[in-house]
Amino acid sequence: MNEGDDGAEFSDIPATIEVDSEPKVQPQLSGEPTVIHVNTGPQVAGGQIESTNATVTLVLGIVGMMAALGLASMCCFGPNLCLAIPALVLGNTDRAKMLANPNHPDKGMIQAANVLNWIGVILGVLGLLIYLVLILIFGAASLEGF
């Protein structure tokens, strides 16, 4: 037995000490590397977001609504329909792009424009129906006098 300077025996100390210096890592079940997604924004093919006509659609809807609710609507609902119907066509193409990419940044603007344009179309059709009824009523009243 070996004795040290202080009288301790060296036979109780193991010859080698193993140190576990590697961190504990869970084994992967497949051979693919781990992917960490840093960008949580819209992911589209090519890395670019598809452009829309959301601003044009919203502007046409606002101008059409002003035509429907303004003093000009007492004369004619035609300008409202002439603006709202093309805006609906543009809005529906944008809606298809929005459904393809649910995280599209223009999603709220497209939805607001479509709602505004449908309201404009409904007001325009109601206005035309009111004018048609008034023409029929006054036309029938004027024919009764003959």
C-alpha positions as a Markdown table, in Angstrom:
| # | Residue | x | y | z |
|---|---|---|---|---|
| 1 | Met | 0.0 | 0.0 | 0.0 |
| 2 | Asn | 1.1 | 3.5 | -0.8 |
| 3 | Glu | 1.1 | 6.1 | 1.8 |
| 4 | Gly | 1.0 | 9.9 | 1.2 |
| 5 | Asp | 2.8 | 12.5 | 3.2 |
| 6 | Asp | -0.1 | 12.8 | 5.6 |
| 7 | Gly | -0.5 | 9.0 | 6.0 |
| 8 | Ala | -3.5 | 8.4 | 3.7 |
| 9 | Glu | -3.6 | 5.4 | 1.7 |
| 10 | Phe | -3.9 | 5.7 | -2.1 |
| 11 | Ser | -5.5 | 2.3 | -2.7 |
| 12 | Asp | -9.0 | 3.7 | -2.1 |
| 13 | Ile | -8.7 | 6.3 | -4.9 |
| 14 | Pro | -9.5 | 5.0 | -8.4 |
| 15 | Ala | -6.7 | 5.1 | -11.0 |
| 16 | Thr | -8.8 | 7.1 | -13.5 |
| 17 | Ile | -11.6 | 9.6 | -13.0 |
| 18 | Glu | -14.2 | 9.9 | -15.8 |
| 19 | Val | -15.7 | 13.3 | -16.3 |
| 20 | Asp | -18.9 | 13.6 | -18.3 |
| 21 | Ser | -18.3 | 16.8 | -20.1 |
| 22 | Glu | -20.8 | 16.4 | -22.9 |
| 23 | Pro | -24.3 | 17.8 | -22.4 |
| 24 | Lys | -27.2 | 15.5 | -22.2 |
| 25 | Val | -28.9 | 15.6 | -25.6 |
| 26 | Gln | -32.1 | 13.8 | -26.5 |
| 27 | Pro | -31.5 | 11.5 | -29.4 |
| 28 | Gln | -33.3 | 12.4 | -32.6 |
| 29 | Leu | -35.7 | 9.8 | -34.0 |
| 30 | Ser | -34.9 | 10.6 | -37.6 |
| 31 | Gly | -31.8 | 11.5 | -39.5 |
| 32 | Glu | -33.1 | 15.0 | -40.4 |
| 33 | Pro | -31.5 | 18.0 | -38.7 |
| 34 | Thr | -33.5 | 20.1 | -36.3 |
| 35 | Val | -35.0 | 23.2 | -37.9 |
| 36 | Ile | -35.6 | 26.4 | -36.0 |
| 37 | His | -38.0 | 28.9 | -37.6 |
| 38 | Val | -36.8 | 32.4 | -36.8 |
| 39 | Asn | -39.2 | 34.4 | -39.1 |
| 40 | Thr | -42.8 | 33.9 | -37.9 |
| 41 | Gly | -44.2 | 36.2 | -40.6 |
| 42 | Pro | -45.9 | 35.1 | -43.8 |
| 43 | Gln | -44.2 | 32.2 | -45.5 |
| 44 | Val | -44.8 | 32.2 | -49.2 |
| 45 | Ala | -43.0 | 30.6 | -52.2 |
| 46 | Gly | -40.1 | 32.7 | -53.2 |
| 47 | Gly | -40.0 | 34.6 | -50.0 |
| 48 | Gln | -42.2 | 37.4 | -51.3 |
| 49 | Ile | -45.8 | 38.3 | -50.5 |
| 50 | Glu | -48.2 | 38.4 | -53.4 |
| 51 | Ser | -49.3 | 42.0 | -54.1 |
| 52 | Thr | -53.0 | 42.8 | -53.9 |
| 53 | Asn | -55.3 | 45.6 | -55.0 |
| 54 | Ala | -56.6 | 46.1 | -51.5 |
| 55 | Thr | -55.9 | 49.9 | -51.4 |
| 56 | Val | -57.7 | 50.4 | -54.7 |
| 57 | Thr | -60.6 | 48.3 | -53.6 |
| 58 | Leu | -61.0 | 50.2 | -50.4 |
| 59 | Val | -60.7 | 53.6 | -52.1 |
| 60 | Leu | -63.4 | 52.6 | -54.6 |
| 61 | Gly | -65.6 | 51.4 | -51.8 |
| 62 | Ile | -65.2 | 54.6 | -49.8 |
| 63 | Val | -65.9 | 56.8 | -52.8 |
| 64 | Gly | -68.9 | 54.7 | -53.8 |
| 65 | Met | -70.3 | 54.9 | -50.3 |
| 66 | Met | -69.9 | 58.7 | -50.4 |
| 67 | Ala | -71.8 | 58.7 | -53.6 |
| 68 | Ala | -74.5 | 56.6 | -52.2 |
| 69 | Leu | -74.9 | 58.5 | -48.9 |
| 70 | Gly | -74.2 | 62.0 | -50.2 |
| 71 | Leu | -76.5 | 64.5 | -51.8 |
| 72 | Ala | -75.8 | 63.1 | -55.3 |
| 73 | Ser | -77.6 | 60.0 | -54.3 |
| 74 | Met | -80.9 | 61.9 | -54.5 |
| 75 | Cys | -80.4 | 62.2 | -58.2 |
| 76 | Cys | -78.9 | 58.8 | -59.1 |
| 77 | Phe | -77.5 | 55.7 | -57.6 |
| 78 | Gly | -75.6 | 54.9 | -60.7 |
| 79 | Pro | -72.2 | 56.2 | -59.6 |
| 80 | Asn | -72.3 | 54.0 | -56.5 |
| 81 | Leu | -72.9 | 50.9 | -58.5 |
| 82 | Cys | -70.3 | 51.9 | -61.1 |
| 83 | Leu | -67.7 | 52.1 | -58.3 |
| 84 | Ala | -68.8 | 49.2 | -56.1 |
| 85 | Ile | -69.2 | 46.5 | -58.7 |
| 86 | Pro | -65.6 | 46.8 | -60.1 |
| 87 | Ala | -64.3 | 47.1 | -56.5 |
| 88 | Leu | -66.1 | 43.8 | -55.7 |
| 89 | Val | -64.4 | 42.1 | -58.6 |
| 90 | Leu | -61.0 | 43.3 | -57.5 |
| 91 | Gly | -61.8 | 42.4 | -53.9 |
| 92 | Asn | -62.8 | 38.8 | -54.8 |
| 93 | Thr | -59.5 | 38.3 | -56.6 |
| 94 | Asp | -57.7 | 39.6 | -53.6 |
| 95 | Arg | -59.8 | 37.4 | -51.3 |
| 96 | Ala | -58.6 | 34.4 | -53.3 |
| 97 | Lys | -55.0 | 35.4 | -52.6 |
| 98 | Met | -55.8 | 36.0 | -49.0 |
| 99 | Leu | -57.3 | 32.5 | -48.6 |
| 100 | Ala | -54.2 | 31.0 | -50.2 |
| 101 | Asn | -52.0 | 32.8 | -47.6 |
| 102 | Pro | -54.0 | 33.3 | -44.3 |
| 103 | Asn | -51.2 | 35.5 | -42.8 |
| 104 | His | -51.3 | 38.0 | -45.6 |
| 105 | Pro | -50.7 | 41.6 | -44.3 |
| 106 | Asp | -53.6 | 43.0 | -46.4 |
| 107 | Lys | -56.1 | 40.6 | -44.9 |
| 108 | Gly | -58.0 | 43.2 | -42.8 |
| 109 | Met | -58.0 | 45.8 | -45.6 |
| 110 | Ile | -59.4 | 43.2 | -48.1 |
| 111 | Gln | -62.2 | 42.2 | -45.6 |
| 112 | Ala | -63.1 | 45.8 | -44.8 |
| 113 | Ala | -63.2 | 46.7 | -48.5 |
| 114 | Asn | -65.4 | 43.7 | -49.4 |
| 115 | Val | -67.9 | 44.5 | -46.6 |
| 116 | Leu | -68.0 | 48.2 | -47.6 |
| 117 | Asn | -68.5 | 47.3 | -51.3 |
| 118 | Trp | -71.3 | 44.8 | -50.5 |
| 119 | Ile | -73.1 | 47.5 | -48.5 |
| 120 | Gly | -72.6 | 49.9 | -51.4 |
| 121 | Val | -74.1 | 47.4 | -53.9 |
| 122 | Ile | -77.1 | 46.8 | -51.6 |
| 123 | Leu | -77.7 | 50.5 | -51.1 |
| 124 | Gly | -77.4 | 51.1 | -54.9 |
| 125 | Val | -79.9 | 48.3 | -55.7 |
| 126 | Leu | -82.3 | 49.6 | -53.1 |
| 127 | Gly | -82.0 | 53.1 | -54.4 |
| 128 | Leu | -82.7 | 51.9 | -58.0 |
| 129 | Leu | -85.7 | 49.9 | -56.7 |
| 130 | Ile | -87.1 | 53.0 | -54.9 |
| 131 | Tyr | -86.7 | 55.1 | -58.1 |
| 132 | Leu | -88.4 | 52.4 | -60.1 |
| 133 | Val | -91.3 | 52.3 | -57.7 |
| 134 | Leu | -91.6 | 56.1 | -57.7 |
| 135 | Ile | -91.6 | 56.2 | -61.5 |
| 136 | Leu | -94.3 | 53.5 | -61.6 |
| 137 | Ile | -96.5 | 55.3 | -59.0 |
| 138 | Phe | -96.2 | 58.8 | -60.6 |
| 139 | Gly | -96.5 | 57.3 | -64.1 |
| 140 | Ala | -99.7 | 55.5 | -63.1 |
| 141 | Ala | -101.0 | 58.7 | -61.4 |
| 142 | Ser | -100.3 | 60.8 | -64.5 |
| 143 | Leu | -102.1 | 58.3 | -66.8 |
| 144 | Glu | -105.2 | 58.3 | -64.6 |
| 145 | Gly | -105.8 | 61.9 | -65.5 |
| 146 | Phe | -106.2 | 61.2 | -69.2 |
